[in-house]
C-alpha cells in the first residue's frame, strides 16, 4: 500500500510540474512583455547567457522598455547579432530574431544552423564551425555568405539571386552551381573537391579564387570585369584571359600544363610584359618543370 501511495504521489508531482510548465509557456505565448530568454526557447546555455548579457547592456539598446527582459517584439526589432568566437555549440532560438539582417556566428562549434525563419538576412558569416549542412533557400535577401572552413559536402545557392559575395572555401564540396547568382562580384571556392566550375553567367565577377581543387578547365572569357584570378593547384593545362583586360592579379602556378612542359596563357593584343602580380616563375609538377608562356 505504501509503495502504491508513493507511486501516486510521484505521478501527481510529475503532472503538476508539466501543467506548471505548460501554463508558463502559455502565459509567455500570450503575454507580449514576457521574457523569451528561457531554456525552452534557447536550450544552448552559451547562447542564452550571451543574449542575457546583451539584453542587460545599455550599449545594445535591446531592452527598450528597461524591464530587464527581452520580449518577442524587442527581439524582432534587433537587426544585428555578433556571436563570433564565443564557444557556442547551439544557436537554437535564433528564429525569434525575425528582423535580423546581419548575423556573425563564426568561429564557434556549431554542428547545425537553422536560419530558415530569418528571411530578412542580408549577411551571414558562419565560417569556422563544424557544419555538415547549410540551408539558405529561404534567405533570398542574402548578399553576403561566408561559410568557409566547415564540413559542407553540398551548398545550394540557387535561390540566392541577390548574392554578391560568396566564400565557401575549405569545405568538401564536389559541385557548386552559381549560375543563378548573376549579381556575384566575389567568389572564393578554393580548397574543395570541385572538378568543374561554370562562371559563364557571372559576368559581374571581379574576384575569383578557386585554388586547390581538381579543375581541368576554366572558362572566364565572359567575366570581362575580372580584376583578380587565383586558380593555383588545379589540373589546368592552359588558360585563356584574352577577354579579361581589367586583370590586375593573375595566379595559376602548380598546374600540370601541356605535354611540352609549358603552361600557355592566352592574353589580349596590348598585354605587353606580365606585371609582378602575374605568375611568371616556373614550378615543379610531378617531377617536371613547368614554364608559363604568355601569348596572344
N, C-alpha and C positions, 0 to 999 in steps of 0.2 A: 504493500500500500504506500509506504513512504517513498519507494522508488518511483511509483506511478505519479505521486504528487510532485516529485522533483522534476519529472519529465514535463508535466503540465505547466509547472512554474517556468521552466526553461522556454517552452513553446510560447507561453504568454509574453515573456520578456522579449523574445525574438520578434513576435508580431508587433509589440508595442514599439520596438526600435524601428522596424520597417515602416510602420504607419507614421512615426515621427519624422523620419527621413522623407517620406512621400509628401507629408504635409508641408515640410520645409521647402521641398523642391517646388511644390505647387504655389506656395506663397511667393517664392522667388520669381516664378514664372509670371505671376500676376502683379507683382509689386515692381513698378518701373524704377524705384530707387534702391532695390535690393542689390547687395554686393554680389557680383558674378564671380569673384575670385574665390571660388570654392574648390574643394578637392574633386567634386563630381565634374565640374566644368574643366578644371585644369589638373589632371591627375599627376602630371610631372612636377615634382616639388621644386626643382630648379627653376623652371619657367614660371611657376606660380609665385615663388618668392621674388623673382625678378620683377614681375608685374606689380606685386605689392610695394616693392621699393620705389618703383617708378610712380605709382599712384600717390605714395606718401610724399614724394619730392615736389616741392613747389615749382621747381625749374621746368618740369614737364608740362604742367598745366592740365594734366589728365583729370584730376578731381575738381571739376569746375564748380561744384557747389560746396566744396570744403567739408564734406561729411566724413572724410576718411575712407570712403568706399568707392568702388568703380562700378557704376551702373551699366546696364546694357546700352543705354543711349550715349553715355560717356565713352564707352568702348568703341561704339560705331563711329564716333567723331574723330578717333585717332587715325592719322594718316601715315605715320612713320613709326617703325619699331626696329631698333638695332639691338639684337640679342647675340651678336657675334662674340665668339671666344668666351662663352660663359659656362662651358662644360655641361651643356644641356643635351639630354638624350630624348626628351619627349616634348613636342611642341603642340600636343593636343590642346584645343581651346583657341587656337589662332583663328578659327572660323567665326568667333564672336566679334572680331575686328573687321567688320564688313566694309568699312570705308578706307581700309589700308591701301595705300598706293605704293609704298616703299617698305620692303622687308629685307633685312640683312640677318640671316641666321647662320652665317658661315662659321667655319672652324669650331664645330661642336661635335657631338657623337650621334647625330640623328640617323636612324635607320629608315624612318618613314617621314613623309611630309605631305600633309593634305591641305592644299590651298584652293580647293575647288569652290569654296564659298567666298574667297577673297577676289571677287571678279573685277575689282577696281585697280588691282595691282598693275603698275607700270614698270616696276623694277623689282627683281627678285635675285638675291645673292644667297645661294645655299651651297656654295663651294666648300670644299674640305670637310665633308661629312662622310658617312658610310651608306649613302642612299643607293639602293639597288633599283628603284623605280622612281619616276617623277612624272606626274600627270599635270600638265599645264593647259589642257584642252579648253578649260573654262576661262582661262586668263587671256582673253582676246585683246586686252588693252596693253599687254606686256610689250615694252620696247627694249628692255634690257634683261637678259637672263644669263647669270653666271652660275653654272652647275658643275664647274670643273673640280677635279680631284674627288670623285666619288666612285661608286662601283656600278654605274649605269651600263646596261647592255643595249638598251634601246632609248630613243628620245624622239617623241612625236611633237613637232612644232608646226604641223600643217594648219592649225587654227590660229597661229600667232602671226598674222599677216602684217601687224604693225611693228614687228621686231626690227630693231636697228643694230643691236649689239648682242651677239651670242658667243659665249665662251663655254665650251664643253670639253676642253682638253683633259687629259689624264683620266679617262674612263675606259670602258671596254666596248665601245660602240663598233659594230661591224658595218652598219649602214647609217646614213644621215641624209634626209631629204629636206633641203631648204628651198625647194623650188617655189613654195608659196610665200616665202619671206622676201618679197621683192623690194622691200624697203631696207634690207640689210646693208649696213655700211662696214661693219667689222665682224669677222668670223674667225674664231680660233678653235679649231677642232683637232689640234695636234695630240700626239701620244694616245692614239686609239688603235683600232684594228681595221680601218677603212681600206677597202680595195678600189673604191671609186668615189668620185666626188663631182657632182654636177652643179656648177655655179653659173650656168648659161642664162638663168632667169634673174640672177643677182647683179644686175648691171650697175647698181649704185655702190657696189663694194669698193672701199678704199683700202682696207686692210684685210689680208687673207693669210692665216697661218695654219698650215696643215702638216707640220713637221711630224716625223716619226709615225708614219702609217705604212701602208703597203700599196700606195697608188702607183699604177703602171702608166697612166696618162693623166694629164691635167690641162684642160682647155679653159684658158682665161681670155680668149680673144674678144669675148663680149663684155668684159669688165674693163671698159676704157677709162674708168675713174680711178683705177687701182694705183695706189702710191707705194704700198708695201706688200711684198710677197715673200713668204718663207715656206719653202717646201723641201727642206733638208730631210735626209734619212727616209727616202721612199724607194720605189722601184722604177723611177723615171729613166727613160733613155734619151729624151730630148725635151725641149721646152720652147714654146712659141710665145714671145711677148711683143710681137711686132705691132700689135694694136694698143699696147699699154704704154703710151708715150708719157704718161704722168708718173711713171715709176721713179721713185727716189731711193728705194731699197729693194734689193733682189738677192735672196739667199737660196741656193739649191744644191749645196755640197752633199757629199756622201750619197749619191745616186749611182746606179750601175753604168749609165752611159751606153754607148753603142759598141759594136764589135771592134771598132777602130780605137777603142780606149779613149774616146772623146765624148764630151757632153755638148752637143750642138744647141746653141741658143739663138733663135731667130729674132732679130731686132728690127727696128724701124730705120728708114733710109738715113736720117740725120743723126743717128745714135752716137757715132764717134767712138771715143775711148771709154771703156767701162769706168764709172766712178768708184771711189773707195768703198762705197756702200753696196757694191755688187760683188758677187762671188767671182773671184779671178784665180785663186790659188788652186793648185792640183790637190787631189785627195786619193787616198788608198781605198780601194773597194775589192774585197775578196782577193787580196794579193796583187791587184792590178792598180797601176797609177792612172787616174782619170784626169784628163785635161779639159777644162771648159773652153769652148770655141764659139765666139760671137760672130755672127754674120747675118747679112740681110737675106 
